[in-house]
Amino acid sequence: MLAPPKSHLNDHLDHGTNLRALVLWLYAVAALIVLMVIVGGITRLTESGLSITEWKPVSGALPPLTAADWEHQFALYRETTQYKQLNVGMSMADFQFIFFWEWVHRLLGRIIGLAFAVPLVWFAVRRMIPVGYGWRLVALLALGGLQGVVGWWMVVSGLVGRTEVSHYRLAVHLCLALFILGAIVWTARDLAVLARDGSARPARLRLPVTVVLIVLTLQLFWGAFTAGLRAGYAFSSWPLMGDEFFPSATPMVQPWLLNLVDNPIVVQFIHRWWAFAAAGALIWLGIKAARAGSKSGAVLHLLVVTQIVLGVATLLTGVELWVAVAHQGVGALLVAAAAWAGHVVSRSYPGPHRIAGTSSVPA
């Protein structure tokens, strides 16, 4: 077989190099999002989220630099319901501790925004973005901006009349972050496949994979409800809740359906047992991905087992800070691995829209 003309070969190599640069960039942003989810877990568990009562997207990047600045921030916090009901008499050192974690959380949000927006503009100017991907990357950037707005919307819910943020808004905030993470990984995998095969088209989400991701999403929402309601503290035993599978003396609210999202005991019960439905769905996805020749299946299975162990350990330790933070961090990694495996399975899944030859390219 004759070798392609040198100019064509160079074009192909440049194309692959450009796409690999895009893939590495997206993976770096995904890693930052995982880090932010971990810091968000620390912020929640240390009750730090309401320590900054203003939203200043630009000037807020700097922490207080003088004693007067610290006194101003502390005075604002002392006006919150959380301070008045839970933290009266808090020292400046204690306030600086919770302020630090919320500030780091917000700073990471700004860094992620810049880490996505600046390279995106650079890649666009250099015409390195393949046709059809520009709109998707811009949409991801817009979702990142929306996430910042949702974060402030969440904080506002806890400043007056409550000692914590709304667990509904917390769930939206966390799950939107994880959706963005999954979408970034999916896009990176599309580009990675395109780098190896210039004729490859983006993967289409298949129905079985969609079902798995819905099952996982429900678990993530109830995990956020568990965190927001502090439902993890309700019972520190496993597999029983106290001496029963479900505590018969649990006080119920009306209408009954509200117990599914507002009753800490019911929420913990759902989260601890729906986990196994999610695990079963993810194990199936991992098996399918492994059969398609991808390492994502083994990674997904390892993370599922790790996450279940950490979930049980979180309960048994009475929501020990670092165990609970590890549980949330592995949850984010699980979302990324599920997106990776889901991409593989969607590309290899038989159907009328299957692209010829793509199943032989593990992604």
Secondary structure, 3 states (H helix, E strand, C coil): CCCCCHHHHHHHHHHHHHHHHHHHHHHHHHHHHHHHHHHHHHHHHCCCCCCCCCCCCCHHHCCCCCHHHHHHHHHHHCCCHHHHHHCCCCCHHHHHHHHHHHHHHHHHHHHHHHHHHHHHHHHHHCCCCCCCCHHHHHHHHHHHHHHHHHHHHHHHCCCCCCCCCCHHHHHHHHHHHHHHHHHHHHHHHHHHHHHHCCCCCCCCCCHHHHHHHHHHHHHHHHHHHHHHCCHHHCCCCCCCECCECCCCCCCCCCCHHHHHHHCHHHHHHHHHHHHHHHHHHHHHHHHHHHHCCCCHHHHHHHHHHHHHHHHHHHHHCCCCHHHHHHHHHHHHHHHHHHHHHHHHHHHHCCCCCCCCCHHHCCC
